[in-house]
Amino acid sequence: MPTPAVNEFDLVVIGAGPAGCAAANTAALLGKKVAVVERSATVGGAAINTGTIPSKTLRETALALSGLKARALYGVDLSLRREATVDDFLRHERQVRTVEAAQSRHLLDRFGVTVLQGTGSFVDAHTVRVGASATGSGGLFRGEKIIIAIGSVPSRPAMFPFEHNRVHDSDELLYLTAMPRSLAVIGAGVIGSEYACMFAVLGTRVHLIDGRDTLLPFLDADLSKALAASMTRQGVVFHWKENVVKCEAPRIGEIVLTLTSGNEVLVDHLLVCAGRTSPTAELNPAAAGVGLSSRGLVPVDEHYRTTVPHIYAVGDVIGFPALASTSAEQGRVAACHACGSDFKKTLAAVLPAGIYTIPELSTAGLTEAQVREKGIDYVVGRGDYAHNPRGQIIGDKTGFLKLIFQASDMKLLGVHVIGEQATELVHIGLTALMIGAGAELFMNTCYNYPTLGDLYKLAAADALLKRNKLGRDPAILEDGGW
């Protein structure tokens, strides 16, 4: 049998999610011949097809269908006067997902990246086979450099019968056939909390079950407490320090979950959010000499090189933080290094996190607990949405901006926001953190009025008053002055 032809490229990227697309486009812009391998029929990875974009779109749909914003603004229920259907819930998500996938593919085509559909696996350290499986037929593609960006998939604990049509992982939830009357969410992490919120505001009875005793404990404690309180008001029932020890899922009738305490939770649907894993075994990494960690992740250095210097790895496959934004940045850094370019050498020193619960929240820099652990003398400034005219206009009465400053020079150390547009508002503080600025920058900057951006003046003034031991003057802090 003749040896199959090998197609030569400067760079082969395995996976066309945020990290892979960013890496491929960057290398192509640097003049390299690039191929990207994607197992799915559409590019974009979980971010566009099953995770980030779909879930955030569903959040906006849930807000619209529930009339939650209108009730807060006008005290009038402007929600649908009928029960929302699955088509109501998923229609906009499907439209957005289709458009975003097409735009991602358009960019790859525009930059001249060759897109290869199929599962990629290593034949050797420079050669990738693209086909149905590692042993199946398919083309061979040689890359002078290779970047692994295969993303991740939801973990599926064996105790849950995922073949059941009412037991879901976070990917399958996009294919609901009926709106749940009641829903148990296993795992109060970011994904579990986001879905718990959106179903709760639609009137689904939601149970959130987690073995810990704190909601999203990596957050600043004030944000975690505020979010938990908001979710409780929405009707979410928390089951803390509980794990599921038994799951009974009959074909007809309610799913019965037995918890470690012996309590039972009966629900219509079950969503299991037990983390995500990267399918590294499918790569046949041993053929390329790529080492894996005990958790199946790919260890990398500061340039995102694996144990094989010409092979890089980025995104979920290397672990934390596994966010679409950071993964894309990692892809750009790796591509620049692989192509010998200094255009982008490192990841940003400060990375934001955005969580699209209801209300949404975002954070960058140090939490108050982390500042205390470091022994830094600090002062906190807070600006409440209720004391900001834009906050009043949009009807957000509970949101707030929290800024943490180093007391000695009022340098900003952390920014934490919960409320409407939090993931946008955080960027002002993020930029200040990146340039090492502090309260003086906020006080000297003129923000549009009325805007949520003006909360930075309010919070900075609050911190300065506390620092100077002048006390709190409601006339200053509540009318949006300064």
Secondary structure, 3 states (H helix, E strand, C coil): CCCCCEEEEEEEEECCCHHHHHHHHHHHHCCCCEEEEECCCCCCHHHHHCCHHHHHHHHHHHHHHHCHHHHHHHCCCCCCCCCCCHHHHHHHHHHHHHHHHHHHHHHHHHCCCEEEECEEEECCCCEEEEECCCCCCEEEEEEEEEEECCCCEECCCCCCCCCCCCEEECCHHHHCCCCCCEEEEECCCHHHHHHHHHHHHCCCEEEEECCCCCCCCCCCHHHHHHHHHHHHHHCCEEECCCCEEEEECCCCCCEEEEECCCCEEEECEEEECCCEECCHHHHCHHHHCCCCCCCCCCCCCCCCECCCCCEEECHHHHCCCCCHHHHHHHHHHHHHHHCCCCCCCCCCCCCCEEECCCCCEEEEECCHHHHHHCCCCEEEEEEEHHHCHHHHHHCCCCCEEEEEEECCCCEEEEEEEECCCHHHHHHHHHHHHHCCCEHHHHHHCCCCCCCHHHHHHHHHHHHHHHHCCCCCCHHHHHCCCC
